[in-house]
Amino acid sequence: MLRFLDAGESHGKELVAIIDGFPAGLKIDLDFINKNLLLRQSGYGRGGRQKIEKDTVEFVSGVRFLETIGSPITMVIRNKDFQNWLSVMTYDAKLTDEKAVTSPRPGHADLNGYIKYDRSDIRDVLERSSARETAIRVAVGSLCEYALLKLGVQMVSFVKAVGKVSLNDVDYDNPALIENIEKSPVFCPDEKTGDLMIAQIEQAKKQQDTIGGVVEVVAKNVVCGLGSYVQWNRRLDAKLAYALMSIQAVKGVEIGEGFRNASRLGSQVHDEIVYEDGYRRKTNRAGGIEGGISNSEPIIVRAYMKPIPTLIKGLDSVDVKTKKATKSAFERSDVCAVPALSVVAKSVVAFELLKAYIDKFGGDTLSEMALRIREYKEYLKTK
Ligand SMILES: Cc1cc2nc3c(=O)[nH]c(=O)nc-3n(C[C@H](O)[C@H](O)[C@H](O)COP(=O)(O)O)c2cc1C
C-alpha cells in the first residue's frame, strides 16, 4: 500500500514527506522532480515569495545512489525564507515581540483554525494551512509521475481557464503540447488564449483583487481496470476527486465533461464502444473512467479553483482580540495561482494513479510491476 504524510509550516525550517510502500528499483531523475518544483513556483500571477524560494528536493532516506531501495522515503524541501523568520518561527523559547496576527482573512482557515485549536495568534493557523505545503506534494507526486512514466503512463496538465477566459479544444496528441504549455507564462497551450488569461490577471491585480480558474490533468496509456465499482471507496473517480479536492482553494472537481454532461441528453454524453485492435470509445466525454474503473481512454480530470483569499485591498473582518470591525490582514501573496495549481493537480493525480497501479499489480519492485503489466496487456488481447 502506497501512502504518505507531510509536515512543515510555510515559513518554518523545511517541508518534509515520508512515503511508505514505494516500489524499489526506480532510478531517480532529480531534474524531473526539481523541474516540476520550479514550474509550481513560476506561472503568471505569483507573488514575491517565489523570488526568495528556489525549491529543490533532498532525500533523507529510502534512496541510495539515486535508486529507491524499498524502505520509507523521506523527502525534504528547505524554506530559504526561514532565515528571515527565525525569531517568529522558532520552536524554541519566544524571543520576539512581533505582534500576533489578529484579523482573520475570509476564505482562509484563519478564523476556524484559531477557534478549533484555541490559539491566540492566527499565525499558528495560517502557517500550516498555507498552500506552501503543495511544494512537498509536488515532490512526492513527481516521484510517482516518474515511476508511472517508466510504466508507460504519460501525464500532462495545463490551465483551462482563468476568470472568464476559457480554452476550448486541446489536441492531446499534439507532439508540441508540453512545449507549448511550458513556454506559456500561464501554462496554457494556446498562445492567444494565454494572452487573454494574462490580461485577466493584470486587470485583477490593478483592482487589488485576485482571480481563480480551472486546470486540467490528462494521463495517457493508463490500462483498463484500475479502481473498482465493488466498494464505494475503491472507485477511481472518487479517489481522484478526493485528492484534487484536498488541494487548497479547489472547490470543484470534474471527471471528463462531468459538468456539461449534466445538461446534455444521454446520446450526447455516453462514449460509444468500437473494437479496433482492442476496445475503444468513439469519444471520451467520460474522461477515461466508467463504473469507477479506468477504461483505457485518457484519464481527464479538472479542478476548479476559487480566487485567492488574500487581497491587497483587504476584506471586511473582525479583530479577534477587540471584536471590532477591521480589514483582513495582507501578507505577501499571489494574485493568481491557477498555473501553479496545474502542477500540483498533476502531482496529486500521479500519486493516486501510482497507488492504483500498485493496488492492481502489487510488486515490491518496479521491474516486477512492469512484468505484470506486460502479462496483463497480453490477457487484455484475449478479451
Ligand atoms: C498553488 C497555490 C498557491 C496559493 N497561494 C496563495 C497565496 O499566495 N495567498 C493566499 O491567500 N492563498 C493562496 N492560495 C489559496 C489558499 O491556500 C486557499 O485559499 C486557502 O487554503 C483556503 O482554501 P480552502 O477553503 O480550500 O481550504 C494558494 C493555493 C494554491 C493551490
The ligand as an ORCA input file, in Angstrom:
! r2SCAN-3c Opt
* xyz 0 1
  C      -0.502     26.775     -5.524
  C      -1.342     27.629     -4.638
  C      -0.879     28.867     -4.223
  C      -1.637     29.679     -3.383
  N      -1.158     30.895     -2.996
  C      -1.878     31.653     -2.143
  C      -1.406     32.910     -1.693
  O      -0.329     33.369     -2.090
  N      -2.164     33.614     -0.816
  C      -3.368     33.144     -0.382
  O      -4.020     33.800      0.400
  N      -3.858     31.975     -0.792
  C      -3.150     31.212     -1.661
  N      -3.655     30.016     -2.087
  C      -5.014     29.625     -1.688
  C      -5.146     29.271     -0.254
  O      -4.198     28.331      0.157
  C      -6.560     28.745     -0.023
  O      -7.467     29.659     -0.495
  C      -6.820     28.509      1.445
  O      -6.071     27.390      1.860
  C      -8.275     28.249      1.757
  O      -8.822     27.369      0.844
  P      -9.764     26.208      1.303
  O     -11.027     26.812      1.757
  O      -9.927     25.372      0.079
  O      -9.006     25.489      2.368
  C      -2.912     29.214     -2.948
  C      -3.378     27.946     -3.355
  C      -2.607     27.170     -4.198
  C      -3.123     25.825     -4.630
*
